[in-house]
Amino acid sequence: MNWKTIIIEDEQLARQRLKRLLGNYQEVEIIAEAENGSEGLELINQHEPDLIFLDIEMPVLNGFEMLAKLGEHQPKVVFTTAYDQYAIKAFDEGSIDYLLKPIELERLDKTIHKLKQTNLAKPVLALEDLLQQIKGKTVQKTLTVKLGDRILLIKIDDIIHIQAEEKYVFLYTIDGKKHLTDYTLSTLEAKLPEDFIRIHRSDIINTNYINEIRRGFNGALIFVMNNQSKVSSSRSNSESLRTRFGI
C-alpha cells in the first residue's frame, strides 16, 4: 500500500531535494506539492492524503496555523524545519517526526521506518495536543515592536538587554537602539532562550553580550554589557548568578 503524500514547503530547492529523496521509497506516492500553508490546506481537503511533509516557517499560513485549520481529515505529519537539534529534541515525540533541513537520506530512513511501524489510517496525536506541544516548545527567533503604524521584527539574537521602566518594557539592541514592546518581563522570561537570564525584577540580559562582571554593593553583581551599559542584579538573585558564572 502506498502512502498518498503531499509536500508543503515554500523553498523550491528544499521541495525538490525532499521529492528526490522520497523517490527512494516505493511506499511514498507524492500526489501534490504546495508553496505555503494556504495552498497546503486546500490540497489536503481536496486529496485527503495519508501523509504530509510540512515546513514550519512559511508565508500566508505557517505550518502550525495550517494545522489549526484542518477539518476532519488529519493526515500523519512529518515536520521539516531549520530549527536547531536541541529544539527538535525538546518536543520530539516518538510517533510524530521532525526532519532538520537540509534533510539527509540517512535521517529520512529513520522517519520512514518509524512511519512503517505506525498505522497511518488514524492520527497518532489529537490535533489540540499536538499544537499545545509545539507552540510551547518552538524556538522563537524574533519579537515584535510597534513603531507608529508599523510593526517591526527584532531578532532575538540582536537583543542585549531588556528593561522595565515603570509600566513600559524596552529592548536594547546591538545597533544602539531602544524599542518599546508590549510584552511584560514575565512573558519574555518564559519565551526567551536560556542565554537570557533575569537578574533583577526589572532586568533581563543576554549573556552572550556580557563583557565583565563586577562586585557591587551588598553582594549584588554588576554586569557590564558590550554596549557599555551596566546592569545590577538584585541581592536575592546574586547567589544563583554566582553559581551560574562560577564566581
SULRAHU-V540777 format. One record per backbone hydrogen bond with DSSP energy under -1.0 kcal/mol. NH is the residue of the N-H (numbers start at 0). CO is the residue of the C=O. If there is no record, write none. Layout:
nh=<NH:NH>
co=<CO:CO>
This chain:
nh=<2:4:5:6:7:8:14:15:16:17:18:19:20:21:23:24:27:28:30:31:33:36:39:40:41:42:43:44:45:46:47:49:50:51:52:53:54:55:60:62:65:66:67:68:69:75:77:78:79:80:87:88:89:90:98:100:107:108:109:110:111:112:113:114:115:116:117:121:129:130:131:132:133:134:135:136:137:142:144:146:149:151:153:155:157:158:159:160:161:162:163:164:167:169:170:171:172:173:175:178:180:187:188:189:190:191:195:196:198:199:202:203:204:205:206:208:209:210:211:213:215:219:221:222:223:224:225:227:230:232:233:240:241:242:243:244:246>
co=<26:28:50:31:52:33:10:11:12:13:14:15:16:17:20:21:24:2:4:4:6:60:35:36:37:38:39:40:41:42:43:3:3:75:5:77:7:79:58:55:61:62:63:65:66:49:51:96:53:98:83:84:85:86:78:80:103:104:105:106:107:108:109:110:111:112:114:118:125:126:127:128:129:130:131:133:133:153:151:149:146:144:142:140:154:155:171:171:203:169:201:167:164:162:178:160:176:157:172:170:168:183:184:185:186:187:192:204:202:202:199:161:196:159:194:205:206:223:223:221:219:216:213:230:211:228:208:224:222:220:198:236:237:238:239:240:241>
